Amino acid sequence: MPLIGRRRLLVALAGVAAIAMGIRAATWRPAPQLITAACQGDDPMANKIIVAYATRTGSTAEAADRIARRLCAAGMSAQARPVAEVTSLDGYSAAILGSAVRYSAWLPEMTVFMSTHRDALSAMPVAFFTMHMLALGDDPAAVAERAKYTAKARDLVTPTDEAFFEGMIDPARLSFLDRLAVRLVKSPVGDRRDWDRIAGWVDSLAPRLASAPT
Ligand SMILES: Cc1cc2nc3c(=O)[nH]c(=O)nc-3n(C[C@H](O)[C@H](O)[C@H](O)COP(=O)(O)O)c2cc1C
């Protein structure tokens, strides 16, 4: 190869490497703290509920864990697990599925999970919860925007209950590009989770989940 051709090739390779490193730096974020937890209520014969979740920065994992523990306090047996860990729904009598929202939609791993386990999910009570930061009001525009978040999930499975909860944005857990997106849409930041509201929702579901046929 002529020298000039080799030099051009080296410059092009260095350019591609620099771009790849730039993309990596802009999209890197710390791995979220995932939670896998199981608890048992005081009724050994009680229904077993799976609380499967999808998260990017961990706040939905913590919500799923609290939800599972609240179900156990109501006598049931429950497991909180990241959705990627759930390979079968055998042995569960009901499911609570929760996801963070990114760009107006549930995280893709949750809808992939739902497609894979659609038959099993369609045969049991399923409740949805969504952790998000925008479209928080009760005005028609906010309600319509929130409905979009779970539209794909509702196409797959009809939930018996659905709730939307304010989530959390911790800039330290976001990539540079995510921080930019959050700033662009002027999203609130901080931990806005209302644990009493979440517990109240679980209490309202518990009787229906407890009586689901196994
Ligand atoms: C890049 C980015 C995009 C987001 N997009 C939306 C959105 O479209 N609508 C919304 O209500 N919240 C949005 N959020 C807020 C998250 O859904 C919220 O912070 C959630 O609690 C994150 O959950 P996690 O910690 O489990 O990942 C977004 C957050 C980030 C960082």
The ligand as an SDF file (V2000), in Angstrom:
LIG
                    3D

 31 33  0  0  0  0  0  0  0  0999 V2000
  -33.5440    9.9160   29.8200 C   0  0  0  0  0  0  0  0  0  0  0  0
  -34.8220    9.9010   30.6060 C   0  0  0  0  0  0  0  0  0  0  0  0
  -36.0380    9.9070   29.9410 C   0  0  0  0  0  0  0  0  0  0  0  0
  -37.2320    9.9090   30.6820 C   0  0  0  0  0  0  0  0  0  0  0  0
  -38.4220    9.9570   30.0100 N   0  0  0  0  0  0  0  0  0  0  0  0
  -39.5630   10.1080   30.7360 C   0  0  0  0  0  0  0  0  0  0  0  0
  -40.8060   10.2940   30.0610 C   0  0  0  0  0  0  0  0  0  0  0  0
  -40.9070   10.2720   28.8340 O   0  0  0  0  0  0  0  0  0  0  0  0
  -41.9080   10.4970   30.8330 N   0  0  0  0  0  0  0  0  0  0  0  0
  -41.8700   10.5160   32.2100 C   0  0  0  0  0  0  0  0  0  0  0  0
  -42.8980   10.7310   32.8400 O   0  0  0  0  0  0  0  0  0  0  0  0
  -40.7060   10.2890   32.8710 N   0  0  0  0  0  0  0  0  0  0  0  0
  -39.5630   10.0900   32.1700 C   0  0  0  0  0  0  0  0  0  0  0  0
  -38.3750    9.8920   32.8100 N   0  0  0  0  0  0  0  0  0  0  0  0
  -38.3780    9.7620   34.2870 C   0  0  0  0  0  0  0  0  0  0  0  0
  -38.1900    8.2980   34.7600 C   0  0  0  0  0  0  0  0  0  0  0  0
  -39.2220    7.4890   34.2800 O   0  0  0  0  0  0  0  0  0  0  0  0
  -38.1800    8.2630   36.2880 C   0  0  0  0  0  0  0  0  0  0  0  0
  -37.0540    8.9960   36.7260 O   0  0  0  0  0  0  0  0  0  0  0  0
  -38.1600    6.8930   36.8960 C   0  0  0  0  0  0  0  0  0  0  0  0
  -38.4060    6.9760   38.2940 O   0  0  0  0  0  0  0  0  0  0  0  0
  -36.8570    6.1760   36.6750 C   0  0  0  0  0  0  0  0  0  0  0  0
  -36.9530    4.8820   37.2080 O   0  0  0  0  0  0  0  0  0  0  0  0
  -35.6790    3.9340   37.4380 P   0  0  0  0  0  0  0  0  0  0  0  0
  -34.8610    4.5850   38.5450 O   0  0  0  0  0  0  0  0  0  0  0  0
  -36.2810    2.6520   37.8870 O   0  0  0  0  0  0  0  0  0  0  0  0
  -34.9480    3.8130   36.1580 O   0  0  0  0  0  0  0  0  0  0  0  0
  -37.1910    9.8800   32.0970 C   0  0  0  0  0  0  0  0  0  0  0  0
  -35.9460    9.8520   32.7530 C   0  0  0  0  0  0  0  0  0  0  0  0
  -34.7700    9.8650   32.0210 C   0  0  0  0  0  0  0  0  0  0  0  0
  -33.4590    9.8530   32.7580 C   0  0  0  0  0  0  0  0  0  0  0  0
  1  2  1  0
  2  3  1  0
  2 30  2  0
  3  4  2  0
  4  5  1  0
  4 28  1  0
  5  6  2  0
  6  7  1  0
  6 13  1  0
  7  8  2  0
  7  9  1  0
  9 10  1  0
 10 11  2  0
 10 12  1  0
 12 13  2  0
 13 14  1  0
 14 15  1  0
 14 28  1  0
 15 16  1  0
 16 17  1  0
 16 18  1  0
 18 19  1  0
 18 20  1  0
 20 21  1  0
 20 22  1  0
 22 23  1  0
 23 24  1  0
 24 25  2  0
 24 26  1  0
 24 27  1  0
 28 29  2  0
 29 30  1  0
 30 31  1  0
M  END
$$$$
